[in-house]
Amino acid sequence: MKINVTRTSLPPFEDYCEEIRKLWDSHILTNMGVEHDALRDALQQYLGVPHVVLFTNGHLALEAALRTLGLPQGGEVITTPLTFVSTTNALVRCGLTPVFCDVCPEDGTMDAAKIEPLINERTVAILPVHVYGHVCDVDAIGAVAKRHGLKVLYDAAHAFGVRYRGVPVAQLGEAVMLSFHATKVFSTIEGGAVCCSDAALARRLADERNYGIRDEETCVAAGGNAKMSEFQAAMGLCNLRLLEGELARRKALDAQYRALLAGVPGLQMLLPRPGVTPNYAYFPVLFEGEGVRDRVKEALAAEGIGSRKYFWPLTSAVEAYKGCPWADPSATPVAARMAAQVLTLPLSADLEPEQVERICALVRQALATSA
Ligand SMILES: *Cc1c(COP(=O)(O)O)cnc(C)c1O
């Protein structure tokens, strides 16, 4: 049986049918109906944030946040290249210039000590990524931002359900973007959100999401359309009820991986910083170099096991940005090395312990034969 790197969890079919039954009565399928409002309220409660503005996907949520934070066009935003291209594309699509900061070798998050030298008069914001659900050094990043009067927007697409010193990541930052894509820990099929505590920012985000329309006769901003539909919200409500169980199963599988791969020569596991309560979104491991990493990937693929090189290539090395002066992978040597070494092994809530055993045996075997 084929194993993919992620597998979307689904609620029982009957639960979803029950949840969407009311839509057949109301015929209201989108435009912030009852399901949308119920999911928003449930997430505000679960995440402990005053405002959760729901979007049709995480990428448009990120773009909306960039557009509504009041960042001057053409400004530079300090971010990281060890991420999904969405993070970098969002900046470029919003007329901002990415400036890549290197990452910490322990967990892949932005190295806060390397931010300050990148700041100049054109710098307007910092966009760090809680990559793999590993929480950034939010205190140090917040302190640098404060010293220089910069806004901080977090890409927390990987970090739904993650806490740092007991505080949900949604509360850490001026604006925090979440993704509810089917491949993420919590899914609304496609979906996302921006979390914030500023009511005026939440209002601008809502305008950005729905054409700037406040009522039938009032349009206050050149907004687009990025609304979450009732069907997406209904899926979210069903999945939210299952979240605790999902996280517990992921935690057990993560522990099993760590036990079976501990001490394997030529393999390093990443760990979030102390104080992080993880969501076990991914299981990234590092090999000694690109050649052995690629051989392990091929050995797994030959047995029907999908793994991914998250995140290779760096977003500063993709074809789209070839020739851009800001896109230079050699400017972030730690990230470049990690991208060449990393392989993300399968992890999803319904993976069987026997499958983890088999994957680990194959990894060990591939390492032994390519030594
Ligand atoms: C998934 C993801 C996004 C985009 O979210 P979508 O909901 O897929 O649009 C952005 N950034 C990162 C790091 C992601 O992994």
The ligand as a Tripos MOL2 file, in Angstrom:
@<TRIPOS>MOLECULE
LIG
   15    15     1     0     0
SMALL
NO_CHARGES

@<TRIPOS>ATOM
      1 C1          0.5010   25.9780    3.1160 C.3       1 LIG1
      2 C2          1.3640   27.1690    3.2820 C.ar      1 LIG1
      3 C3          0.9820   28.4550    2.8620 C.ar      1 LIG1
      4 C4         -0.2300   28.7140    2.0240 C.3       1 LIG1
      5 O1         -1.4170   28.2700    2.5880 O.3       1 LIG1
      6 P1         -2.6150   27.7540    1.6340 P.3       1 LIG1
      7 O2         -3.7320   27.5670    2.6040 O.co2     1 LIG1
      8 O3         -2.1620   26.4770    1.0120 O.co2     1 LIG1
      9 O4         -2.8980   28.8140    0.6340 O.co2     1 LIG1
     10 C5          1.8050   29.5230    3.1850 C.ar      1 LIG1
     11 N1          2.9510   29.3620    3.8430 N.ar      1 LIG1
     12 C6          3.3810   28.1380    4.2240 C.ar      1 LIG1
     13 C7          4.6670   28.0300    4.9850 C.3       1 LIG1
     14 C8          2.6170   27.0100    3.9290 C.ar      1 LIG1
     15 O5          3.0700   25.7980    4.2600 O.3       1 LIG1
@<TRIPOS>BOND
     1     1     2 1
     2     2     3 ar
     3     2    14 ar
     4     3     4 1
     5     3    10 ar
     6     4     5 1
     7     5     6 1
     8     6     7 2
     9     6     8 1
    10     6     9 1
    11    10    11 ar
    12    11    12 ar
    13    12    13 1
    14    12    14 ar
    15    14    15 1
@<TRIPOS>SUBSTRUCTURE
     1 LIG1         1 GROUP 0 **** ****
